[in-house]
Amino acid sequence: MKALLVLPHSSACVERVFSEVNLVKTPITNRLRPSTVANRLLARQHLRRNEKNCHIWTPSKELLNSVQSGQCHSRYTTRLCQKATENVVTFYDVLDGTN
């Protein structure tokens, strides 16, 4: 099945992300690079999904090495790009009737 890109009927999920960014970027940490902010958001989401917090979670040495070397972020961006290009139908494809 192919995906059709449309505007969402609600912006609640986007507003939630902006709220999380505001929690990550405080007046003290306002000069963080965008990649650092993205990595912090990913870590927060992962911990929340697994019902943990940073006080009780201990990362493995393998994970620490992966994060420090940049492999973790590289894998994430690669998967994100792959997911974005899979089964995408453009507006022009719909108009042309090719899909």
C-alpha positions, 0 to 999 in steps of 0.5 A: 500500500502506498502512503498519501501525504496530507495535512493532519486534522489536528496539530496536537502531536506537533504541539506536544513535540514543541512542548518537549523541545521547550523542556529540553532547551532551557535558558541555560541550554539554549545554545544546543545544536539541533542534533543534540536537541533531537538526541535528547528528545529521542532519549526522553521518548525512549525512556517514557515508552519503557516507563523508566526515567534517567534516575533508574536507567543505566545505559550499557557500555555498548550503547554509550560507545554507540552514542559517543561515536555518533553511530546511534544518531546516524542509524536513526537518520538513515532509518528516518530517510528510508521511512520517508521515501518508502511508498510515498505518493505525491500529489502529482501522482494522484492527479496523473492517476499513475498510482 
